[in-house]
Amino acid sequence: MIKLIASDIDGTLVKESSPCIDPAYTDVIRKLHDHGVQFVAASGRQYVSMKRMFDAVKDDIIFITENGSYICTTDKALGIEPMDTQAVRDIIAYLRSQDVMIMTSDGHKTLIETDDEDFLYLLGTSYGNDCEVVDDLLDYAETTIKISVYRKEGISELSPKLTDMFGERTHCFQAGDPWFDFVGMSSSKGAALTKVQNILGITPAETMAFGDNANDASMLEVAGESYAVESAHEDAKKAAKHLCASYQDKGVFHVLEELLADYEKR
């Protein structure tokens, strides 16, 4: 019996950078919650962005944010994993030599060094982050839990080099076509979901998870019932037991709807 459901957001539930979610999702999440099923929103997004997106059910769900670095509910933190300070400094120093946008997070606020209007619009309006433009990201290295790199035309060309350079000091991965993320060595969506399972006393066999990208693979691997959407990255497909339709066809919703129907028959 499924007691815990975890889902990625961008590319799985909605189009990348969408500011809102179809109300049908929050409706089915609420109904499953009434049957004792806990929903977990798991994303590379900031908590504030996710809370806004799931406003209708925000007090009933758990948030795995910043690719597993910060776990919380609306009233308390369940876990936070800062990055190694020197690794943060070295990564930012290198990224400044590349043609990319850089942002860091402490779990509550997004920090950037640029006042580029398009990038600010993407972060603040599309993603719904709380952003602050600062003079030097290195001044906040000690409280950084995630570094994100953005290249509008795509990050895949740079991804292998970033992994080669910093993969032994951080957990790093491509998190969508334009994004590459760095988090602490002990941080991942899978590690965060395992922590939630332990807190709630729920087993992997009682867990269902959905994802679409390489950063979702670890989460899919710790769920007894795991789904990659049809448009998913190959790493996610390899980690998942099943496929479901893409976000355009509301694949996750239809799986949740079937699960709800099973509960309502009992």
Steps between C-alpha positions, in 0.01 A plus 500: 500500500641839399528742793750751360518668158792717388509692174736728317339816359665649189478268203295252702190686618539822301703660225841624616474829694119501516376727781192292585359149493173362367245506787415139413829400663435677828148355502622140468782566752241624750276199447791257537604682818150436636572129450826527695738531205780755549607702196855635463587767245866444404682755287810701437279803562512725801251435782322832447440415134364156584279626781340751264442234237332262748325771700166315509656201680821650640419409862435136410819419309873470558752692290832361379662813362831603344552147361489341844703755695205634700199301623213674674131545564330839522572513873835330553828393345564127479855515368756732340838416345746787434769453237871491576608864517822460304321305229251785471783749459680292238185432297396865492852611407498265201145581390583869486733419210216339303213649303234400754270644764570397860265487796538364850250417771492472877161326491298817539639752254655495153815707464636624167776739392330629186215742445423349159128570456421180310667283764330686784165455325564127457590451866257741659193482276516163326643296789366725776826518696590765753811652343767739620773654286828506697848632427685175569355149534816394683392709799223240551707185439461366854120485483471377139308175457478503120667663200309512173642579158275625221569525130196591292619318189571183698756376751569150363826600329646625829351231725770231453780743588319623811449141609865411435625805690273490804329159506729365773431793732130557438192319383442663162275433203311653211154604623324585173620624162625841622590409861789331680497469881755443775399386849684344794638147471227363728216683323272352235130453449546132579678566830235756592214263416665227708513742792129575457425126488690452826326792671157369403579130548413424137689241295623528141239238406232740626644788295420623149718753315496690170777679311643602167866588539835368618460672836183294558669162454605460865142573611354250255740236627371518860133465402335161454275644229690745282404677179693699244296712261528411131714807426745418782879496489640149450644496854151547641353234272767250605429567869121472467291183494226652285433769243205739499387771261677836489393811687319620186266202534488517883659159536567528873145619564352195331714264711395684818138492387520121463657470845225714649236284334654192665482668841140607447398140422617382841 
